[in-house]
Amino acid sequence: MKGTIAVGCGLVLLAGWQSSPAVAAETAVSGVDLAWTDTTHTKIRITWTETTPVANSLRLDPGDGSEPLPLGSVPASAPNELLVDTSHLGSTSSSAISKIVVTDPSGGEASSPGFDRFVPGVSDPELTVMADGRVRWSVPAATGQDTTPRDPLDLDEPARYTLTLRLNELPHTVMNCGEVTLPSTTEPTGIIANRNKPYDLFVDTANEWAPNGLHGGLGGYGHVSTTALTLSAPGSSAYGVPISLTGTLSGRYIYETGRPPACAETSSAIGSGELVTLQGRNSGTSPWYVIGSTHTVAGGKYTFTLPNPGARDYRTVVANQSGSATATYGSTSASKLVRATTRVMSAKFITPTITYGTRPQAYLWVNPAGTQRAALQFKTATGAWQGVAYKTLYAGKGLLQFPWNRRGTTQFRWYIPASTHNGLPVDPIYTGAFSLTVR
């Protein structure tokens, strides 16, 4: 109010003096509202009112202590409206409450209702290689609290899960690798077709604030690798003699490094302790069966040693492995046929030097110990082998006594025909030459 001072009986008016502060200017901007522009939920429309048209600036106050984010300005001549992409606003897994603030040139400002930019996190997936080669992935249902329920931008929709595979597949769009995005799902589990190659797996949650998920951010991460087995084996050996089957287990996986950016499908030997199973079959059409198992040693190497039981196909197998965030395809080596020949334990004359008129005794002992019908042969003066007589063995052994009236030294040998032992064939063989001298 205006002040007065008494002078005698009169009053003197003191113009311009006030006993209370001046009333502050009214804020020009108010009523900030937010709404989605359409059903794609990718843009937000920000509107506001003001007493007189002025230029306005807009910013995002994140509410988490980070710096405000400028969103743009609107001239006085334009409608009080601004469209903003959600990608520009970003997202968070925190409980921060964000606001849009509209300011005018005089410093007046108004804020929108609080809203969240919440995207639920997801843990690393459990991966399981299925019998048909597909991979099942599973994660716990997306969790996290929406701290501003029923804010103007809330959507009543379940969280979605997006899957991205990074693998050696054209086009090489990311770090020399290709990326394959699978259809999103609202189920926290699903199946990935067999890619027949290794890949890294990204599982992300997606909503209006992260339409494609938070790749490499809050998402889960898994690895799928493949294996390969080599197998070396002799082509043939004597029946019952120990044979060694050797090989190496290696793996292929996606290797990623950030400095410098690189992504490549890499192969390396798998270390010690991996279980390798040896299988066999009796013919090319018979079923495979398990013979035994062993574990790899340093460098992924493995060895099986066993007596040769007869001709048999061999192969080695590593089973599929599944676990938390990792899955490995098993593998089967190429098959190897190892033949068996009759093993000659002894081929000789009981008495290698005899007198004329004495009947010699030729002895034979072979393995497998069956009833083979062996043939005794001698070498003629022209170097040709000619038969003398047959002898049916008993338990792999036989003694043949026969007439022989040639003086001098003559070479002999046995021919042992093919046989079958426990269903496995054993190839025929000639023994080495052994001599008889008649005096």
Secondary structure, DSSP 8 states (H G I E B T S, - for coil): -EEEEEETTEEEEEEEEESS-------SEEEEEEEESSTT--EEEEEEEESS---EEEEEE-SSSS--EEEEEE-TTS-SEEEEEHHHH--BSS---BEEEEE-TTS-EEE---B--B--B----EEEE-TTS-EEEE----B---SSTT-TT------EEEEEEEES-SS--BTTBEEEEEEEESSSEEEE---SS-EEEEEEEEBTTBTT--TTTTSEEEEEEEEEE--B--SEEETTSEEEEEEEEEEEEEEEEETTEEEEEEEEE--TT-EEEEEEESSTTS--EEEEEEE-BGGGEEEEEEE--SSEEEEEEE--EEEESEEE--EE---EEEEEE-EEEEEEESSSEE-TT---EEEEEEES-S--EEEEEEE-TTS-EEEEEEEE-BTTEEEEE------EEEEEEEEE--EEETTEEEB-EE---EEEEE-
